[in-house]
Amino acid sequence: MILNVENTSRSFSGFLALDNVNLQVAEGEMHALIGPNGAGKTTLFNVISGLISADTGTVSFKDRELSRMKPHQIVEVGIARSFQRVNVFPRNTAFENVQVAFIARNREHFKIFAAAYGKYTQEIMELLILVGMADDASTPAGELAHGKQKQLELAVALAANPALLLLDEPTAGMSIAETMSSIELIRDIVKGRNLTLLFTEHDMTVVFEIADRVSVLHHGQIIATGDGETVRNDPEVRRVYLGTEESES
């Protein structure tokens, strides 16, 4: 397994957001993490990526313990992520947003973008082409449509050259057409670059379309893990998420 989350818990002011979570992600797979609103999905992503620490348990990547690492160190060992809410620099162009990621990856520091002029041009354009944004390179990120901003965020994550990609609701807020296009894009990139993908998603069409395995989080606990058909037909999953207690996160 490339990622191992073992006996991991995290509470906030007495509220147990993660309750002894165990999650394993195999190298090369596309693994979906689903669950109702407040189940703890984003909290788990934040623990894995180092934005918050767990109260108990361990998180390891390629057998390397992550708990004491800072977020930038976790990126350096091969984990990159996107966020549920788009996280780009709105006043800077799409090109410049990806350029910042390359600068950070190579531990370079520039006080102003002008000082970075010409840096990584070929690599940046290759990524923008890959995510279908070659024509948007000079457009300020804040002027891009929501779907394009999500594509840009994917390019920024890929600039870190990850082995494991964490995508938090990659199709949130997209139209049906944008969602289907995004599914195909993500699947092609993950397969084409031999990446491992762990993603959260509420659109079950997306989940069952691309996930090799699915884990269901409910009240901070993993209640089921398996292929799409197994999880879809699990009585407990149907009760708390897909069936009578179906809810939106």
C-alpha positions, 0 to 999 in steps of 0.5 A: 500500500502506498498510503496507510492511515492507521487508528487515526482520530481527531477531535475539535472541542470535544467533537470527534471528527475522526474516530479510529480511522483505518484506510489503505490506498494501493499504489496506482489505484483510484480510490474514492472516499464518500460519506454524508456531510460532516462525515470527516472526509476533509478532516482526513484529507487535512491530516494526510496533507499535514494541515492539521495533526491527528490526536492519535494514530499514524499516517504513512506514505511509502512506509514513511511516517508523515505525522511530524512533517509540515505540509511543504515537506509532505508535498516534497515526498510526493503528495499533492492536493486540491481543495473543496473550494478553489484555491488559486491566486485570482489576480495572477494568470493561469500561467503564473499560478502554475509557475508559483508551484514550480518555484515552490517545488524547486525551493526558489524564492522570488519577491515579485513575479517579474523576477521569475519571468521566463522560468519553467515556461516549457514545463508550465505550458505542457501542464496547461496543455495537459489539463486543456488550458493552453488558450487560458495561460494569460487569463487572470485566474479570477476571470476563469469559469469555475470549471476552468479554475478547477482544471487550473488547480489540478495543473498546480497540484501536478506541478508538484510532481506527485505520486499520490494526488488528493482531490477534494470534490474535483467536480463540485459546482460543475455543470453536467457537461463539465463534470463528464469532461472533468472525469475523463480528464482526471482518469486520463491524467492519472492513468497516463502519469501512473499516479495514485488517486484518492478523492472525495466526491458526492456525485455517485456517477463520478464515483462509480465511473472512475473509482477502483475502490470506494471507502465510506466514512460515517460519523468519523469511521470507515464503515465499508471499503470495496469495489463500487458494486460491493459498496453500492449494495452494502446494507449499512452504506445504503442505510446511512448514505445511499438509501433512507438516510442519504444526505449531501456533504 
